[in-house]
């Protein structure tokens, strides 16, 4: 069989599914000027994270249902600020219709969830360490690499380089230097925490609440640190201080 015939028999493309985490921008107005002013300032504070970042627009906090033209103007403002709107958040009754009109997909909203109270269980011996529901990673996490622990904690026993991203539905533990991005409670677990032995992070996020570090606070830089949510506030403190 000739090479051209073989090429014709091959599929023109492949479809693969994997974890894709998109920031969700919750609009409280469709005024293009207000959107542009606010987002431009945010992008300028952390251009490495926000410039040309794919985002979803959450319209649930708007005072009234927007018209398609209002949405187009808002989308244009978000683009001018440097972000790339790729979807609407399916958190409002009119989102589906608007998405069809605007030819955009819809995605589920990020919802905060607290762990359900545990039912009483009979006493039993603790399981050995290898049986615990944590994803263990013992190699350095290099720049550009992403790790995701679905439905469990993530434990990294090495360094996390700048430009790397580690994520977990539960807590994130780094027994080394954290120089990249750490994201805990990916699907909204507000009780999740981030722990690291040496704090030099670029970004920390818990249940969608995040903080970007262009300059590290002196009291945290290089120290063992934990991060947690207190309501809607992301808190940081040295461990053992």
Buried (B, 14 or more C-beta within 10 A) or exposed (E): EEEEEEEEEEEEEEEEEEEEBBBBBBBBBBBBEBBBEBBBEBBEEBEEBBEEBEBBBBBBEBEEEBEEEBBBBBBBBBBEBBBEBBBBBBBBEBBEEBBEBBEBEBBEBBEBEEEEEEEEEEEEEEEEEEEEEBBBBEEBBEEEBBBBBEEBBBBBBBBBBBBBBBBBBBBBBBBBBBBBBBBBBBBBBBBBBBBBBBBBBBBBBBBBBBBBBEEBEEEBBEBBBBBBBEEEEBEBBEEEE
